[in-house]
Each structure stands twice: as C-alpha cells, then as structure tokens.
Amino acid sequence: MRFVTSAEVGPAPAEIAKGFTDGREDSLADAYRRWSGLVFTLSLRALGDRADAEDVTQQVFVSAWRGRGSFDPGAGELGAWLAGVARHRIADRLAERYRAQRDQAAAESLVEREVEPGHDQLLVDRVVIADELDRIDEPRRTILRLAFYEDQTYPQIADRLDLPLGTVKSHVRRGLLHLRDRLKEVKGDDAS
C-alpha cells in the first residue's frame, strides 16, 4: 500500500472538503491521497502492526465516505475530522484485540486445572469436546476446528471460508463460551 504525501496532492483542502460533502467520488480519491498517510501513521503508532494499520486506514475512509453527511466543513477541516474517525476505528481495533486476548485466556482457563487431571479425565474431556463440536451448527463448527485443530489464525480462517474477520471472531468467541458451559455441565453432572 503506497501513501501519498500532501505535497503530491492537487486540490486545496477546502476544495476537497466541499466535493467530499457533495458526494463527489473524485474528492474521496483526493482526500485519500492527501490524508491517508496521516491516518496510516496514527494507526501504526497506536496499533504497532502494519497490517492492522492498513486495515484501519481503509476502514476510516470507507466509514468517512458513508458518514460524510455528518461532516460539517464550517466546524473544522476534513483532515482533522478524518483523524477523529481514525481515533474511533483505532479504539475499535484495540477493543477487538482485548476481546480476543480475553477469549484466549478463557479458552486457556478451560485447560488449566488446579489438580492435574488423570489420563481418564483428559480422555473424557476430549470426547465431550468432540461430541459438542459435532453438535454445533456450521460454520461455527468448521471455524473452531480450523482454529484449534489446524491452528489457523482468524484472518486465515476468514480468507479460507470467505467470511468477514469479525464474523469469524464472533463464532470462535460464542463457540468457546458454549463449550465452556457444556464442560461445566458435564463436570457438574459428574460431581452429583
């Protein structure tokens, strides 16, 4: 992805803003050429990951275009408004990361035990999990199997199944919560 410096950009910022609010697609292209470097830099500094920063930069311009009706040229410059949109998208991405880390910790806590379970208990757990995976609807079943049996990342699964990344993450989260609840039920049944 190549970002263009503001020195390479043609129309003036006020001209771009006017065309942007009027819905002219050439003004969207001009806005991208002028401010994508700024948005990318903000994203990269906050997220520390080039791929995430590129993704957020794209999301900012898509969101800005869709929400251009909320931009008021009289209230400020388009570049500043885009930086504000970027801050929201960066916060969203950081929140996604937090949820993914929390879900990962929840999954790991399923495995951790205060007392090391015996071989028989591990076998029972594996059978219960395999049985529960068979009961889960598609595409969640396939997504969980790809994530945990084939050790694929969320983006790899999204590409392989042609699903949005957020959908894949949601399926994993809900699937893990379902499996955790089922394991608790099974453990509760064993205790009685």
C-alpha positions in Angstrom: 0.0 0.0 0.0 1.5 3.3 -1.0 0.6 6.5 0.8 1.0 9.8 -0.9 2.4 12.9 0.7 0.4 16.1 0.9 3.0 17.8 -1.4 1.9 15.5 -4.2 -1.8 16.3 -3.8 -3.5 18.6 -6.2 -6.7 20.4 -5.0 -6.8 22.5 -1.9 -8.2 21.0 1.3 -11.2 23.3 1.2 -12.0 22.2 -2.3 -11.6 18.5 -1.4 -13.9 19.0 1.6 -16.6 20.7 -0.5 -16.5 17.9 -3.1 -16.4 15.3 -0.3 -19.6 16.7 1.3 -21.2 16.9 -2.1 -20.6 13.2 -2.6 -18.1 13.5 -5.5 -16.0 10.3 -5.7 -13.1 12.2 -7.1 -13.0 14.2 -3.9 -12.9 10.9 -1.9 -9.8 9.9 -4.0 -8.3 13.4 -3.4 -9.0 13.1 0.4 -7.3 9.6 0.4 -4.3 10.9 -1.5 -3.9 13.9 0.9 -4.7 12.3 4.3 -4.2 8.5 4.0 -0.5 8.9 5.2 -1.7 10.8 8.3 -4.4 8.2 9.1 -1.9 5.3 8.5 0.7 6.9 10.7 -1.8 7.4 13.5 -2.9 3.8 13.2 0.5 2.4 13.0 1.7 4.3 16.1 -1.3 3.2 18.1 -1.5 -0.4 16.9 2.1 -1.2 16.2 1.1 -3.6 13.4 1.4 -2.6 9.7 -1.4 -4.9 8.5 -3.8 -3.6 11.2 -2.8 0.0 10.4 -3.5 -0.6 6.7 -6.9 -2.2 7.5 -7.8 0.6 9.8 -6.8 3.2 7.2 -9.1 1.6 4.7 -11.9 1.4 7.3 -11.5 5.1 8.1 -12.1 6.2 4.5 -15.0 3.8 4.0 -16.6 5.0 7.2 -15.9 8.6 6.4 -17.4 8.3 2.9 -20.5 6.5 4.3 -20.9 9.1 7.1 -19.9 12.1 5.1 -23.3 13.7 5.9 -22.1 14.2 9.5 -19.0 16.2 8.4 -19.5 20.0 8.7 -16.9 22.0 6.8 -17.7 25.0 8.9 -16.9 23.2 12.2 -13.3 22.1 11.1 -11.1 20.8 8.5 -11.7 17.4 6.7 -8.2 16.2 7.8 -9.0 16.8 11.4 -12.4 15.1 11.0 -10.7 12.1 9.4 -8.2 11.9 12.3 -11.2 11.8 14.6 -12.7 8.9 12.6 -9.3 7.2 12.8 -9.2 7.5 16.6 -12.6 5.7 16.8 -11.5 3.0 14.4 -8.2 2.5 16.3 -10.2 2.3 19.6 -12.4 -0.4 17.9 -9.4 -2.4 16.8 -7.8 -2.2 20.3 -11.1 -3.3 21.8 -11.2 -6.3 19.4 -7.7 -7.2 20.4 -8.7 -7.0 24.1 -11.7 -9.3 23.5 -9.6 -11.8 21.6 -7.0 -11.9 24.4 -9.8 -12.3 26.9 -11.3 -15.1 24.9 -7.9 -16.7 24.5 -7.4 -16.5 28.3 -10.9 -18.0 28.8 -10.0 -20.9 26.5 -6.7 -21.5 28.3 -8.5 -21.5 31.6 -10.6 -24.4 30.4 -7.4 -26.4 30.0 -5.8 -25.3 33.3 -6.8 -27.3 36.3 -5.8 -26.8 40.0 -5.2 -30.6 40.2 -3.7 -32.3 37.2 -6.4 -34.5 35.8 -5.7 -38.1 35.2 -5.5 -39.7 31.8 -9.1 -40.9 32.1 -10.4 -37.4 32.8 -8.5 -36.0 29.8 -10.0 -38.6 27.6 -13.5 -37.8 28.9 -12.9 -34.1 28.2 -11.7 -34.8 24.7 -14.7 -37.0 24.0 -17.1 -34.4 25.4 -15.5 -31.6 23.3 -15.5 -33.7 20.1 -19.2 -34.5 20.7 -20.1 -30.9 21.4 -18.2 -29.8 18.3 -20.3 -32.3 16.3 -23.5 -30.7 17.7 -22.5 -27.1 16.9 -24.0 -25.6 13.7 -22.0 -24.6 10.7 -20.0 -22.5 10.1 -19.1 -22.3 13.8 -18.0 -26.0 13.9 -15.7 -25.6 11.0 -14.3 -22.3 12.3 -13.5 -23.9 15.7 -11.9 -26.9 14.1 -9.7 -24.7 11.9 -8.7 -22.5 14.8 -7.9 -25.3 17.3 -7.2 -28.4 15.4 -5.4 -26.9 12.4 -4.0 -23.9 14.4 -5.1 -21.3 11.8 -5.3 -17.6 12.6 -8.6 -15.7 12.4 -7.5 -13.9 9.2 -6.5 -17.3 7.6 -9.9 -18.7 8.5 -11.7 -15.7 7.2 -9.9 -15.9 3.9 -10.3 -19.7 3.6 -14.1 -19.6 4.3 -14.7 -16.2 2.6 -16.2 -14.7 5.8 -15.7 -11.3 7.4 -13.0 -11.3 10.1 -15.4 -10.0 12.7 -17.8 -12.9 11.9 -15.0 -15.5 12.4 -14.0 -13.9 15.7 -17.6 -13.9 16.9 -18.1 -17.5 16.0 -14.9 -18.5 17.9 -16.0 -16.5 21.0 -19.5 -17.9 21.1 -18.3 -21.4 20.4 -15.8 -21.2 23.2 -18.4 -19.9 25.6 -20.7 -22.7 24.6 -18.0 -25.4 25.1 -17.1 -23.9 28.4 -20.7 -24.0 29.6 -21.1 -27.6 28.4 -17.9 -28.7 30.2 -19.2 -27.1 33.4 -22.4 -29.0 33.0 -20.6 -32.3 32.4 -18.4 -31.6 35.4 -21.4 -30.7 37.5 -23.2 -33.9 36.5 -20.1 -35.9 37.5 -20.0 -34.3 40.9 -23.6 -35.3 41.8 
